[in-house]
């Protein structure tokens, strides 16, 4: 741990917070220089005062040979986070449930070709939907199965998680997770179940928090925006994981609180004759944009690398 930061931990203390487990692996096992780690992004999630992952606990004995990148992948997944290698080869840790807006897309910022703005809308696929989830965690038994579990489903299910859904700032949004699941089942007329082996999660509170975040991102289809922007000094610096706003007039406001999106793909075009540099973005709507906060499969684009994302529906190990 680096001194002079506001994470609330000391260098010699035992830390089972997954955020700083990831940082430890980067520094001590992969010999990543401190200048290549965006420590602020880690402290936003992990600091002991108000970090969005401050109470999460992940720990396991690693007895077999395993690559550091594989460990990072598993811990990031089970922390509802994405470890991103972006600008200047600097590692940044992004929580998948929150963030402040770094840019606003307006009609004036979009490149126009043949009189039409280069923006297209689609939705996340049905294969992403999960409205019933089991999370197994804790120490494994003699047969290798994890011994504890939490479960969330619709109001007719036997789920253990019923607490209120929270908005992007952590305040109760008015609904419960059982109602959230029920609404998804009603809308799609089908139960989509995921069973997750969370091998690094060690306590019930973390397992429940992970299940809630998983349902946030996977309960409903969300909007995907592909847009080409005329490059400027602000959008040129946008990175994977950044949160942006999109003008309501461009994407519609039905069933949405505010059009917030996470950047999941980015490309910069070369300047050609009579054509400017373009910043091309692929963005997925974040759950708090929906009136019943509706989660993110991160795509790799250009030289950016994403470590940690959600797998497909079904039996999953994360």
N, C-alpha and C positions, 0 to 999 in steps of 0.2 A: 504494500500500500504506500502511496506517495503522501508525505506529510504536506501540511499547508492546504489541505482540501477539507470540504465540509461534509464528509461522508459519515463521521461519527464513530469510526472504528480506529483502533490503534494497530500499529504495524505488527505487533507480536500476538494479537488476539486471534482466537479461533473464530472463523467466520463461515457460517453455513448459508449465507445469502448467495443465491445463484449469480447475481450481478457481479459480485467481486470474485466468485469462483471463476467466472469467464475471464475477468481481468488477470487473475493469477495465472491461468493457463497461458494467456497471451504473453505475459511478461516472463514467467519463470520456465515454462515448458517450450515455448516457441521463440523465446529471446527477442520479442518484439520491443523495439525501443519506445520509451515513454512518449517521444515526440510523434509517434505513429498511433497513439491511442487518444481518442477524444474523451478525456476523463470526465468532462462536464456531462456528457450523455450518460455515462455510467452512474454518476452521482445523482442525477435527476431520478433515476429508477431506484438506486440502492441505498441512498443516505438514510441514516437511522431516524431522522426527524420526520421528514415528509416525503420520502421516496415512494414512488408508486409500487415498488416491490420490497419495501422495507421489512415486511414481516414474512416474506416467503422463505421457505427453508428447503434446500436441496443438498443432499449428501449421499454418497455411496462409496463403498470400497471397490476400487478398480484393481482387480487381481490379475487380469489378463492383459496382454499387450494390446493396446488400442491407440490409434492415432489421435493426436491432440485436436485435429480438425473434426474428427468424429465426436469427441467429447464436447467440443464447442457446439456442434450441431444439436446434440441431444439436450444439453443444458439450456440452450437458447429456446428450443421448442417448448421445453417444459417450464419456461419462464414467460411464455407468451411474448417473446421478444424476437428481434431479428438482429444479428450481428452483420453489419454492412462494411465492406471494404470499398471505400469510395474515393473522393478527391484526395490527391497526393498520397494515395495508399494509406490513408488513416482509417483505423477501425472505429466505428460508431455503433453504439447499442441503442436500438429503438424499441420502445414498448409498443405493443400493437393495440393499445386501448386508449391512448391519449396523445395529446400534442397540441402545440399552438401553431397558428397559421403563419407560414413564411412568405406567402405570395398570394395574390388574387388574380385569377384569369378573367379578363373582361373581353368584350367583343373587339375592342381596340388593340388588344395585345395579340390577337390570333392572326396568323398569316392567311391571306386571301389568295386563292388561285382560281382563275377564270370566273371571278366575281363571287366565289363561294368560300366561306370560312372553312379552314381545314380542321374540323372537329367532328368526331363521330362518337356515338353512344351505344353501349351494349350492356348486358348484365352478366354477373358471375354465373357459371353453369349450375344446373340442377345437381350435378355430382358433388358440389361443395356443401349442399345443405345437410345440416345435422340438427335434429330437434329432440334427440334423446341420447344421453351420453353416460357411460360408465367410466370412471377413472380409478384404476387400481394403483396403489402406491404402498410405500412402507417396505420393511425388510421382507425378502422372499422366504417362503417356507421350504421344507426339505424337498418338496417336489418342484421347486423353482418358481412357483406362482407367488405373486405379491399378495400379502395377507389382508390388506385393508382396501376399502373402496368407498367412493361416494357416487351418487347417482342423481341425475336430474332429468325429469321428463315432464309430460303434460299433467294437468290437474287430476287425470284419471290414473296416472302412474303411481309408482311407489317411491318417488324420489326423496332424497334426503336434503336437497337444496331448495329452499323456497324463499330466500331473502329477496329484498327489492333489487331490481335492476338499477344500476347507477349510470348517470350521464358522464360525459367526458371529463367533467371536473370532480367526479366522485360523489355528487349529491344524488339522493334517491330520485329516480325518474318516474315513480308512481306505479310501475308494474312489478310483477314478481317473475322469477325465472320459470316457474311452473306455468304461469299464464303465457309467458313468452314462447315456451315450447308448444303449448296448446294452440296458440295463434298460428304458429308455423305449420303444425299438423293440419289445422283447418284450411289454411291457404293452399297447401300443396296436396292435401288429401292423401297423405302418406307419412308413415313414421320412418325417419332416417336415423338409424342408430349407429353410434361410434363407440367402440370399446378400446380404451387407451391404456397401455401399460406404461405408466409414468415411473420409470425405474429410479429416477433421482429424487422424486418428491418424498418428503419424510413426515409430514404431519397433515392433519385433516384440514386445517385452515388453508394451507397452500393448495391442497388437492381441490378444495371447493373453489378457491379463487381461480385456479387454472380452468376448471370446468366452466365457470361463469364466463371467462374470457373466450373460451372455445365456442360457447354457445352464442356470445355476442357476435362473433365474426362469422359463424356458420349457420345461424338460425334462419336467415332469409337471403334471398338473392339481392345483390347490391349493384349499383351502377358502376360501369367502367367507362372512363373518358379517355379517348385518344385525341390529343390536340397538338398542333404545331404552332409554336409561338415565335414571333419575331424576337430574336435574341436581344436582350438588354443586360445591363450590369447586374440585375437582380436574378432573373430566371436562369442566367448562365451558371450561377452558383448553386442552384437547387440540386439536391442529392436524393437518392433513394431513401425512403423513410420519412422525408419531409411532408408536412401537412400543408395543403393549399386550399384556398377557397375558389369556387367557380361561380361566376355570376348566375343567379337563379334564372335569368332570362335565357341562358344558354342550355340549361339542363332540365328546366321545369322544377316546380316546387311541390308537386303533389306528394303527400305522405312524407314530406321532409321538413326537418326543423331548420337546417342550414346546410348548404351544399359543401361539405368538407370531404376532402379526398387525400389519400396517402399515395405518394409517388412510388410506383412499383416498377417503372421502367423509364429510361431516359436515353436519348440519343442527340448528338449535335451534328448537324449537316455541315458540309463544307460550303463556303461561299463560292457561287458560280456567277458568271456574267449575268447581270440584271437580277440576280436572286440574292437575298440576304442570308446570313447565317440563321439557322432555325434551331430552336430548342424543342425537340419532340418528346412529349411526355405521355406515359401511360399511367393513369391514376385510378385507384379503386376507392369507392365511397367507404368512409369509416362508419362504424355502427351508430355513433351519436348523431349522424346526419338524419337518421330515420326516427319517426315519432315513437316507435317502440324500438329503442336503440337496436338497429339490426346489425365481420371479422377478418388474415389476408394471405393470400398465396402470393408470395413475392417472386417476381420474374427477374431473370438475369438479363441485363442489357448493357451493351458496350463492354467497358472494362470493369464495371461494377460487379462485385460478387456478393451474393446473399448467403449467409449461413443461418439456417433455421427458418422453417416455414411449416405450414400445416399440410398434412398428407391427405389422401383421398378418403371418402367415407368408407367405413367398414372397420375391420380389425386393424388397429393402428398401434404402432410402437413409436413413442415420441420421447 
